[in-house]
Amino acid sequence: MTGTLAGPFLTAPIPIDLPATERVRIAYRRMAAANRPEVWITVRDSTSVLLEAAAIDARVAAGEALPLAGRLIAVKDNIDVAGLPTTAACPEFAFTPDATATAIARLVEAGGIVLGKANLDQFATGLVGVRSPYGAVRCAWDPQRVSGGSSSGSAVAVALGIADIGIGTDTAGSGRVPAAFHGLIGVKATLGLVPTTGVLPACIDYDCVTVFAQELALARQAIGVMVGPDRADPRSRVWPPDVPLAAPSVPRIAVPRPEDLQALEPGYRRAFDVAVADLAASGCRVDTVDISGLLDAARLLYDGAIVAERYSAVGEFLSGRPAGADPTVSAIVLNAGRVAGPAVIDDQDALLRAKAAAGQMLSGFDGLLLPTTTEHPTIAAVRGDPVAINRRLGTFTNFCNLLDMAAVAFPAAPADGAPFGVMMVVPAFHDQVALDLAARFLGQEPGNPLPGNGIEVSVFGAHLRGQPLNRELQALGARFVEPVQTSDAYRLVALDTVPAKPGLVRVLPGDGAPIAGERWLLSPAALGTLLATLPAPMSLTSVELADGRWAVGFGCSHQAALDGSDITRFGGWAAYLANH
């Protein structure tokens, strides 16, 4: 599975090797040619955007490192960009902020260029993309079908090849359902990792900023730029010290029982079976679990008292009956104002219990593979039944934030010739595991780890890949980085241990030889666990590498080295084993 549905479904991205100014010109030409005015609520004047692009080109030419240099961004219009109106798809609500949302400011600081504000389901309430007085956002490849919401315009701008990065929000699936409809990547990080400062709340405790992109690596990079605590956001969070930095080499993946998939229309059901088979073919262990508890929890977002958060966000405004209010959105929000306080407490308790049950159910699994949504309806069908269809589309997405889970949505093999998407769902802070599993499914390299708190450790013996103690590193969520060699100031000895392992010993420069090893990345807590369980005569020490750097690595005691057999001539433990 290659995981790309370019061709008839996606317009290829603008080549990244072009100067930022040329990329901007092409984007505006594509915008005009696409003739999809409903995608945007506010488009920036091309002259000012070109000036910004020229400044970025000059900074790059001067040698400045800008990880997102020239990347073009569509921002959902419930997220502030200084100087541009924030409407949340309601004209009467519009205001012009003085400050840019923290997440967007970080993208711009990294070289990103905002093209404009994208259309959405009004007040981020909906999964269809048609609840907007600025027009129903049509699917990029079939204008009769919905684009998916609420982050509709951001997704379609990426699918049309106008923007490289679409920024949306995801409370109930808004950063994932549009991805499924277009063959895009949709990354919904753990709640709080990306600050929501400058984001108009929908359900403030369950909102998060998300990314659309055509490429997994770019989506990961954009999320990585936005992640980080913000003093202005009391809900922002940091990576814990025990965060896993990688999926294991043989992941164990949970999939739903057939009875849990009854909401899928037949073509999606068949496509999901193909996706499960593709996952197993990639080397994952796949087991069936009962997800009915997750599906029950999902209903609490709209059918329970938690919906009161929507009234808290914009209920007072909508109670004034503004002319531009979408009737379906108004009904949902205003009805939420009738929720009683005790009911909220009861549902919060129910969610805590559901979260604990989900943790127990998924214990021992590295991820849960789910279909992203149930069907791809037409705009006419949604207008005829605006609530029931929308509710079905969130069947597999609504629980995620309620239960504090992260997810990566990505394309699978088509369903009856149309895009079909799946999600890898993981516990909070296991975001990198989900990214690794998505990369595995798509046949791509996983790239650098998202968490930035890893510590490098070099190993030279039984912890190498393919050796008996490598399982200890994988169990700790360690991530393989690259092969390494020591300087010539080391000797290697075979120790009398079970399992067999070597010892690395420091000698005078030139009295030893370069010894082959591997560099791994561990979380701080994982490194502490590894050190606490390290048996004699092994130790962690500073090791000089061939390129002159010093790294934390494995060594052994002087006495153990004297008692062992010198095997330096083999240049490494794997070569020694291959000859014995």
C-alpha positions in Angstrom: 0.0 0.0 0.0 1.6 3.3 -1.1 -1.1 5.4 0.5 -1.5 8.1 -2.1 -4.6 8.9 -4.1 -3.2 11.7 -6.3 -4.3 11.3 -9.9 -8.0 12.0 -10.2 -8.5 12.9 -6.5 -5.6 15.3 -5.6 -3.9 18.0 -7.5 -0.1 17.6 -7.0 1.5 20.0 -4.6 3.4 23.0 -6.0 7.1 21.9 -6.3 8.9 22.8 -3.1 12.2 23.5 -4.9 10.8 26.7 -6.4 11.4 30.1 -4.8 8.6 31.1 -2.4 7.6 34.0 -4.7 7.1 31.6 -7.6 5.1 29.2 -5.4 2.8 32.1 -4.3 2.2 33.1 -8.0 1.3 29.5 -8.9 -1.0 29.2 -5.9 -3.0 32.3 -6.9 -3.2 31.0 -10.5 -4.5 27.7 -9.2 -7.0 29.5 -7.0 -8.4 31.3 -10.0 -8.4 28.3 -12.2 -10.2 26.1 -9.6 -13.1 28.6 -9.4 -14.0 27.4 -5.9 -14.8 30.7 -4.1 -16.6 28.8 -1.3 -13.3 27.4 -0.1 -12.2 30.8 1.2 -13.8 33.4 3.4 -10.9 35.8 3.2 -8.0 35.7 0.7 -5.0 37.8 1.3 -4.0 40.4 -1.3 -1.4 38.7 -3.5 0.9 41.8 -3.4 1.4 41.6 0.3 1.8 37.8 0.2 4.5 38.2 -2.5 6.4 40.7 -0.4 6.3 38.2 2.5 7.5 35.4 0.2 10.4 37.6 -1.2 11.5 38.2 2.4 11.5 34.5 3.1 13.6 33.9 -0.1 16.1 36.5 1.1 16.4 34.9 4.5 16.9 31.5 3.0 19.6 32.9 0.6 21.3 34.4 3.6 21.6 31.0 5.1 18.8 31.1 7.7 17.3 27.7 8.5 13.5 27.9 8.0 12.0 24.4 8.2 8.8 25.5 6.5 10.3 28.0 4.1 7.8 28.9 1.4 5.1 26.4 2.5 1.7 27.8 1.8 -1.0 27.6 4.5 -4.8 27.8 4.5 -6.1 28.6 8.0 -9.6 27.6 9.2 -11.6 30.8 9.9 -12.1 30.1 13.6 -8.4 30.6 14.2 -7.0 34.1 14.5 -4.6 35.7 12.0 -3.7 39.3 12.9 -5.2 41.8 10.5 -7.6 39.3 8.9 -11.2 38.9 10.1 -12.2 35.9 12.1 -15.8 35.1 11.2 -16.2 31.4 12.2 -18.4 31.4 9.1 -20.9 33.9 10.6 -20.7 37.4 9.1 -22.3 39.1 12.2 -19.7 37.5 14.5 -16.7 38.9 12.6 -13.9 40.7 14.3 -10.3 41.5 13.4 -7.8 40.3 15.9 -4.6 42.1 16.7 -2.7 38.9 17.5 -2.1 35.7 15.6 -3.0 32.4 17.2 0.1 30.8 18.8 0.0 27.8 16.5 -0.2 29.9 13.3 2.5 32.3 14.6 4.9 29.3 15.1 4.3 28.2 11.5 5.0 31.7 10.2 8.1 31.9 12.3 9.3 28.7 10.6 8.8 30.2 7.1 5.2 29.4 6.4 3.0 31.8 4.4 -0.7 32.3 5.2 -2.7 32.6 2.0 -6.0 33.3 3.7 -8.9 32.1 6.0 -10.8 29.1 4.9 -14.5 28.3 5.1 -15.9 25.9 7.7 -19.1 24.5 9.2 -20.2 27.5 11.2 -18.7 27.7 14.7 -16.9 24.4 13.9 -20.2 22.6 14.4 -20.5 19.8 11.9 -18.7 17.1 9.9 -20.2 17.9 6.5 -18.8 21.3 5.3 -22.2 22.7 4.1 -23.3 24.7 7.2 -22.0 28.1 6.1 -23.6 31.2 4.7 -20.4 31.6 2.6 -21.4 28.5 0.6 -21.3 24.8 0.9 -17.7 23.7 0.4 -17.8 21.1 -2.4 -15.6 18.0 -2.5 -12.4 18.7 -4.5 -12.9 15.8 -6.9 -16.8 15.6 -7.0 -18.7 18.8 -6.6 -21.9 16.9 -5.9 -20.4 15.5 -2.7 -19.7 17.1 0.6 -16.1 18.0 1.4 -16.4 17.0 5.1 -16.3 19.4 7.9 -16.0 21.3 9.9 -12.5 22.1 8.5 -13.8 21.9 5.0 -12.0 24.8 3.3 -8.6 24.0 4.8 -8.8 20.4 3.5 -10.1 21.3 0.0 -7.4 24.0 -0.4 -4.8 21.2 0.1 -6.6 18.7 -2.1 -6.7 21.3 -4.9 -2.9 21.8 -4.6 -3.3 25.4 -3.6 -2.0 25.2 0.0 0.7 22.8 1.2 -0.7 22.8 4.7 -4.3 23.1 5.8 -4.8 24.1 9.4 -8.1 23.0 11.0 -9.5 22.2 14.3 -10.8 18.8 15.5 -13.3 18.4 18.3 -15.4 15.6 16.9 -13.4 14.5 13.7 -13.1 17.8 11.8 -9.4 17.2 11.1 -9.9 13.7 10.0 -13.2 13.2 8.1 -12.3 15.7 5.3 -8.9 13.9 5.0 -10.7 10.6 4.4 -12.9 12.1 1.7 -9.9 13.5 -0.2 -7.1 11.0 0.3 -5.2 13.4 2.6 -3.2 13.0 5.8 -5.0 14.4 8.9 -3.0 14.6 12.2 -4.9 15.2 15.4 -2.4 15.4 18.2 -2.9 14.8 21.8 -5.1 17.5 23.4 -3.0 20.4 24.6 0.2 19.6 22.8 -0.6 22.3 20.2 -1.8 25.5 22.1 -5.3 26.8 21.3 -4.5 30.4 22.2 -6.3 32.4 19.5 -8.7 29.6 18.6 -12.4 30.3 19.0 -13.7 27.5 21.2 -16.3 24.9 20.1 -16.0 22.6 23.1 -13.1 24.2 24.9 -12.0 21.1 26.8 -11.9 19.0 23.7 -10.7 21.3 20.9 -7.4 20.9 19.2 -5.6 22.4 16.2 -4.9 19.9 13.4 -3.0 19.6 10.1 -4.0 18.5 6.6 -1.3 17.7 4.1 -0.8 15.4 1.1 2.4 14.0 2.6 2.8 12.4 6.0 6.3 13.9 6.5 5.0 17.4 5.9 2.0 16.9 8.3 4.4 15.6 11.0 6.7 18.6 10.4 3.9 21.1 10.7 2.6 19.6 13.9 6.1 19.5 15.3 6.5 23.2 14.7 3.2 24.0 16.5 3.7 21.7 19.5 4.9 23.4 22.7 3.5 24.9 25.9 2.0 28.3 25.9 1.5 30.3 29.2 -1.6 31.9 27.7 -3.3 28.5 27.3 -4.1 26.9 30.6 -4.9 23.6 28.8 -1.5 23.4 27.0 0.6 20.3 27.9 4.1 19.1 27.5 5.5 15.7 26.6 5.8 13.4 29.7 9.2 12.0 30.6 8.1 8.5 29.6 6.7 9.3 26.2 7.3 6.5 23.7 9.4 7.6 20.8 8.7 4.8 18.3 6.4 1.9 17.5 8.0 -1.5 18.0 9.3 -3.6 15.0 6.3 -6.0 15.3 3.4 -3.8 16.4 0.2 -5.3 17.8 -2.9 -3.6 16.4 -6.5 -3.8 17.5 -9.3 -3.7 15.0 -13.1 -3.7 15.7 -15.4 -6.7 15.7 -17.7 -7.0 12.6 -20.7 -6.0 14.8 -18.9 -2.7 15.7 -18.8 -1.8 12.0 -22.4 -1.9 11.2 -22.6 1.8 10.5 -20.3 1.4 7.4 -21.9 1.5 4.0 -21.1 -1.7 2.0 -18.2 -0.2 -0.1 -16.5 1.2 3.0 -17.0 -2.1 4.8 -15.2 -4.0 2.0 -12.5 -1.3 1.9 -11.8 -1.6 5.6 -11.4 -5.3 5.3 -8.7 -4.6 2.6 -7.0 -2.1 4.9 -6.9 -4.6 7.8 -5.3 -7.2 5.4 -2.8 -4.6 4.2 -1.9 -3.8 7.7 -1.3 -7.5 8.5 0.8 -7.8 5.3 3.0 -5.0 6.6 4.1 -7.2 9.5 1.7 -6.1 12.2 0.0 -8.5 14.5 -3.8 -7.8 14.2 -6.4 -8.8 16.8 -10.1 -8.1 17.2 -11.4 -6.1 20.1 -14.9 -5.0 21.3 -15.0 -1.2 20.8 -18.7 -0.8 21.7 -17.6 1.2 24.8 -15.8 3.7 22.6 -18.9 4.0 20.4 -21.1 4.6 23.4 -18.7 7.3 24.7 -18.7 9.0 21.3 -22.5 9.7 21.6 -21.9 11.8 24.7 -20.4 14.6 22.6 -23.7 15.6 21.0 -26.3 13.4 22.7 -25.2 14.0 26.2 -24.6 17.0 28.5 -21.0 17.7 27.3 -22.6 19.6 24.4 -23.2 22.4 27.0 -19.6 23.5 26.2 -20.9 24.6 22.8 -23.4 26.9 24.4 -20.7 28.3 26.6 -18.6 29.1 23.6 -21.2 31.0 21.3 -24.6 30.4 22.8 -25.1 33.9 24.0 -24.2 35.3 20.6 -26.5 32.9 18.8 -29.4 33.6 21.2 -29.6 37.0 19.5 -30.7 35.2 16.3 -28.2 36.8 13.9 -29.3 36.7 10.2 -26.2 34.7 9.1 -26.7 31.9 11.6 -27.0 28.5 10.2 -30.3 27.0 11.4 -28.9 23.6 12.2 -25.9 25.0 14.1 -28.2 27.4 16.0 -30.5 24.6 17.0 -27.6 22.5 18.3 -26.0 25.3 20.3 -29.1 26.8 21.7 -30.5 23.4 22.8 -27.2 22.9 24.6 -28.1 25.8 26.8 -30.9 23.8 28.4 -28.4 21.2 29.8 -28.6 21.0 33.6 -25.4 21.2 35.7 -25.8 17.7 37.4 -26.1 16.1 34.0 -22.7 17.6 33.0 -21.1 16.1 36.1 -22.7 12.7 35.4 -21.4 12.7 31.9 -17.9 13.8 32.9 -17.9 10.8 35.3 -19.1 8.5 32.5 -16.2 9.8 30.4 -13.7 9.1 33.1 -15.0 5.5 33.4 -15.0 5.1 29.6 -11.4 6.3 29.5 -10.3 3.8 32.1 -12.2 1.0 30.3 -10.6 2.0 27.0 -7.1 1.9 28.5 -7.8 -1.6 29.8 -9.2 -2.8 26.5 -6.2 -1.5 24.5 -3.6 -2.6 27.0 -0.9 -4.5 25.2 -1.8 -3.0 21.8 0.2 -0.3 20.0 -2.7 1.2 18.2 -6.3 0.8 17.2 -7.1 0.9 13.4 -10.5 2.3 12.6 -12.3 3.5 9.5 -12.3 7.3 9.6 -16.0 7.6 8.7 -18.9 5.7 7.4 -19.8 6.9 4.0 -19.4 9.9 1.6 -22.8 11.6 1.1 -23.9 14.1 -1.5 -24.6 17.7 -0.6 -28.3 17.1 -1.5 -28.6 14.1 0.9 -27.1 16.2 3.7 -29.5 19.0 3.1 -32.4 16.6 3.1 -31.2 15.0 6.4 -28.7 17.4 8.0 -28.5 15.9 11.5 -28.6 12.1 11.1 -26.0 11.9 8.3 -23.7 14.2 10.2 -24.1 12.1 13.3 -23.2 8.9 11.4 -20.0 10.5 9.9 -18.7 11.0 13.4 -19.3 7.4 14.5 -15.6 6.5 14.8 -14.2 10.0 15.4 -16.3 11.5 18.2 -14.8 9.6 21.1 -11.2 10.4 20.5 -10.9 13.8 22.3 -13.5 12.9 24.9 -11.2 10.0 26.0 -7.9 11.9 25.5 -6.6 9.9 22.6 -4.5 11.0 19.5 -5.1 9.9 15.9 -3.5 10.0 12.5 -5.9 9.7 9.5 -4.4 8.5 6.2 -5.6 7.0 2.9 -6.1 3.3 2.3 -7.0 1.5 -0.9 -10.1 3.0 -2.6 -13.7 2.1 -1.8 -15.5 1.5 -5.1 -13.1 3.7 -6.9 -13.3 6.6 -4.5 -11.0 7.7 -1.6 -11.3 5.8 1.6 -9.5 6.6 4.8 -8.5 4.9 8.0 -7.2 6.2 11.4 -4.6 4.9 13.8 -5.8 5.8 17.2 -3.5 5.7 20.2 -3.5 6.8 23.9 -2.5 10.4 24.8 1.2 11.3 24.1 1.6 8.2 21.9 1.5 10.4 18.8 4.8 9.3 17.4 3.6 5.7 17.6 0.6 6.6 15.5 2.8 8.4 13.0 5.2 5.4 12.8 2.3 3.0 12.2 0.8 5.3 9.5 4.2 5.4 7.8 4.5 1.7 8.0 1.0 1.2 6.3 1.9 3.8 3.6 5.3 2.3 3.0 7.1 5.5 3.9 10.0 6.4 6.2 8.7 7.6 9.6 11.0 10.6 9.8 12.3 12.3 12.9 10.4 11.8 16.2 7.8 14.3 17.2 8.6 14.5 20.9 11.7 16.6 21.4 12.8 15.3 24.8 14.8 12.2 23.7 18.3 11.2 24.9 20.6 9.4 22.6 22.2 6.2 23.7 24.8 4.1 21.7 24.7 0.3 22.0 27.4 -2.1 20.8 26.2 -5.6 21.7 23.1 -7.5 22.9 20.9 -4.4 22.5 21.6 -4.1 18.7 18.8 -4.8 16.3 18.4 -8.6 15.9 20.1 -9.3 19.2 18.3 -10.8 22.2 18.1 -7.7 24.4 16.9 -5.3 21.7 13.4 -6.1 22.9 14.2 -4.1 26.1 14.8 -1.0 24.0 11.6 -1.6 22.0 9.6 -2.2 25.2 10.8 1.3 26.4 9.6 3.0 23.2 13.2 3.6 22.0 13.8 4.7 18.5 16.6 3.6 16.2 18.5 6.5 14.8 21.5 5.3 12.8 24.5 3.0 12.8 27.6 4.5 14.5 31.3 3.7 15.0 33.5 4.6 17.9 36.9 6.3 17.6 40.0 4.1 17.5 40.3 4.4 21.3 38.2 1.3 22.1 38.6 -2.4 22.4 35.8 -5.0 22.4 35.8 -8.1 24.6 33.4 -11.1 24.7 32.1 -11.4 28.3 31.1 -14.6 30.1 27.4 -13.6 30.5 23.9 -15.0 29.7 22.8 -13.9 27.2 26.2 -13.5 25.6 27.3 -9.9 25.2 30.4 -7.9 24.6 32.1 -5.2 26.7 33.4 -1.9 25.3 36.7 -0.7 26.9 38.3 2.7 26.6 42.1 2.6 25.7 44.6 5.1 24.4 43.8 6.6 21.0 45.3 4.4 18.3 45.6 1.4 20.7 42.1 0.2 19.8 39.9 0.2 16.7 36.6 1.6 15.5 33.8 -0.6 16.9 30.4 -0.7 15.1 27.2 0.1 17.0 23.9 1.8 16.8 22.5 5.0 18.1 19.0 4.9 19.7 16.8 7.6 21.2 15.1 7.1 24.5 12.8 9.2 26.6 14.3 10.5 29.9 12.3 8.0 32.0 13.2 5.2 29.6 16.8 5.9 30.0 16.4 5.9 33.8 14.7 2.6 33.7 17.4 1.2 31.5 20.1 2.4 33.8 18.3 1.1 36.9 18.0 -2.4 35.5 21.4 -2.6 33.9 23.2 -5.8 35.3 26.8 -6.0 36.3 29.4 -5.7 34.8 27.7 -3.3 32.3 27.6 0.4 32.7 26.5 3.6 30.9 29.3 6.0 30.2 30.5 8.6 27.7 31.7 7.0 24.4 33.8 8.9 21.8 32.4 8.4 18.3 34.4 8.3 15.1 33.2 11.8 14.1 34.6 13.3 17.3 31.2 13.5 19.2 30.8 12.0 22.6 27.6 10.1 23.4 26.1 8.1 26.2 26.9 4.5 25.5 27.4 1.0 27.0 30.7 0.0 28.6 31.8 -2.6 31.1 34.0 -2.8 34.2 37.8 -3.0 34.0 37.9 -6.4 35.7 35.2 -7.8 33.3 37.3 -6.7 30.4 40.4 -8.4 31.8 38.5 -11.6 32.2 36.9 -11.5 28.7 38.2 -12.5 25.3 39.5 -9.7 23.1 37.5 -9.6 19.8 38.4 -6.1 18.7 39.7 -7.4 15.3 36.2 -8.2 14.2 35.2 -4.5 14.4 31.9 -5.2 16.2 29.6 -7.7 17.9 27.6 -8.7 14.9 30.7 -9.4 12.8 32.1 -11.5 15.7 28.8 -13.5 16.0 28.8 -14.1 12.2 32.2 -15.8 12.5 31.4 -17.9 15.5 
